[in-house]
Amino acid sequence: MAKSQIASARYSSAGDRLFDIANYTFMVVLMIVTIYPFINMLAVSLNDAGDSIKGGVYLWPRVWTWENYDYVFKQATILHSTWISASRTILGTLVSTFCSAMVAYTISRPEFVLRKFVTIAFVLTMYFNGGLIPNFLLMRELHLMGTYWVYIIPGILGVFNVIVIRSFIEQLPEGILESARMDGAGEFTTFLRIVLPLSMPVLATTSLFTAVYHWNSWFDVFLYNSSKVELSTLQYELMKMLQNSNASISSSGGNMDGSGGTAANFVTPTSIRATMTIVASLPIVMVYPFLQKYFVKGMTLGGVKG
Amino acid sequence: MLKTMKQQGVVPAGRGLLGKKSGLGFFLQQLVKQRALVLMSVPFLLWLVLFKYVPLWGWTIAFQKYKPAKSFGDQTWVGLKQFKFMFSDDRFLLVLRNTLAMSLINFVLGFVTAITLAILLNELRKMAFKRVVQTISYLPHFISWVVAATIIQTVLSADGGIVNEILMGLGFIHEPILWLGEGKYFWGILGASEVWKNVGWNTIIYLAAMTTIDPAQYEAAEIDGAGRFQRIFHITLPGIRPVVIILIILNLGQILETGFEPQYLLGNGPNLDYSENLEIFILKYGMNLGNYSLSVAAGIFKTVISIVLLFSANYLSKRLGQERLF
């Protein structure tokens, strides 16, 4: 009996080891598949454009150069669109996080007479959407079209974020809020001085989502501001490059071979595209790993309770 | 709950939460008393009405022969004509086929890959390694579809794209394939792209569910001689079942919402018969062709089907005694 148990334990540990080897190998492959495209883009962006045409640049630049970045940031359109992207990300995230938290606080107060009404009004909107044309017509009627504010005002609140933040605030110990009120603090002061600082873990999550949304958005530019170069975003500029090379798939069924720049500053669409890709993803890549702890928690909270 | 709040003096004793007991007068009195809370929420309620509810008024366009120049009173009402035209339009039916096909592929592929990856991650014993894998696997979720599409186009390129180079190097093909230039590959490419972008992210919720499984169960199973796979199938999978069911209900409601960006960004002339989905149809008719009425009709169709599916799945789950959303 004892012998056979040991035998089975040994057998399973051999199988276990095999499973582990396969599993770890799989994870390494997964990491390579995930990250290789980015490393390749980085290598191409740092490689001489003329040299890249020959192909064969994979993980490391063959002929090192900053020329591509130099060229990209000398383009007035790209530089300005980077500024628009950055500014809407910062402003949009600050406004949306503050306002969402404030509404979340009011509907977390059990004594608030409008609590149920406001909550239902918000939750309902998660199930339907006016759709493309009705929204488009609204922006036009409100004269938000063709302005910077069309990026900010429709996103003053994130409905899903309100619900997630509310779940978090409801978990805060009532005693802390109570003691603030005893010291004579009004609702707004309680919110600003007590609730907001205590909610930082969940706000880190929602503001990451909001910031990523703003930084990555191009569709609202396309829809409302496509005729205004001065309101273009970085992603929209990259999107236009992508569409150009799509068009070349349609027409010539192959790669695009145009080149630009002066003799001193030789660039190709391929290397500019790689450079723009890196510029467009770098800020996110540098931020999200540090917020991992928060968004993993936030996702779980929102997913299970919301 | 209410009782303790009354004791704490949060709710005045002898009165209900919404002040039902004393009627309108009490309600107004409370409103004045709680003016700070009212001021902090009602302006946003107005925002909500303007930006989320008012656009619903635009649904009337679907029942008109809408002319942008005319005022609401001057529009010609046509009843369900737009919907009838839509369902007899070959293009719409093709688009519906594409939408459902891509949706089904993404649905099945999304669940299978995320659950598999979550289980495999859960089996890793080296915590530092696990964390590195997770962090890297979240990366594609955060980048925009514009960047993702640029990457996908680059790796699939017929001119030095890594996929073609590997396949040629291994001798599977002899000349590069124009992956995005042929419609028949599109659904597969889209499915793979969605997995690449979101599989890591989608494991978060399953991994969280797995942490709630009592480790004693695994230990007991191990003592009883259950192997790795038996433990996975008899403990881990049943442990995450409630979460899986909730997510299936949520996703069933999204069956017509296959997204817009990947199809739009990777779509091009040659693959259009396979890449065009409902969202692109709505955009094309609305913005490019200026046929607002048909575009809105297609949008209404999409929303109504989504809501019906969501509630049906929820109801079905309730009937079967399973988890439900509401």
Interface residues (C-beta under 8 A of the other chain):
Chain A: Q5 S8 S12 G15 D16 F19 D20 N23 Y24 F26 M27 L30 M31 V33 T34 I35 Y36 P37 F38 N40 M41 G55 G56 Y58 C99 M102 V103 Y105 T106 I107 R109 P110 E111 F112 V113 L114 K116 V118 A121 F122 T125 Y127 F128 N129 G130 G131 L132 I133 P134 N135 F136 L137 L138 P154 I156 L157 V159 E174 E178 G186 E187 F188 F191 V212 W215 N216 S217 W218 F219 L223 Q235 L238 M239 M241 L242 S245 N246 A247 I249 S250 G253 G254 N255 R273 A274 T277 A280 S281 I284 V285 Y288 P289 Q292 V296 M299 T300 G303 V304
Chain B: M5 Q8 V10 V11 L17 L18 G19 F27 Q30 L31 Q34 A36 L37 V38 M40 S41 V42 F44 L45 W47 L48 V49 L50 F51 K52 Y53 V54 P55 L56 W57 G58 W59 I61 L117 L120 L121 E123 L124 R125 F129 V132 V133 Q134 T135 I136 S137 Y138 L139 P140 F142 I143 S144 W145 V146 V147 A149 T150 I151 Q153 T154 V155 S157 A158 D159 G160 I162 L178 L180 G181 W196 G200 I204 I205 A208 G225 G227 R228 V243 I246 F260 E261 L265 L266 G267 N268 G269 P270 I282 L283 G286 M287 Y292 S295 V296 G299 I300 K302 T303 I307 L310
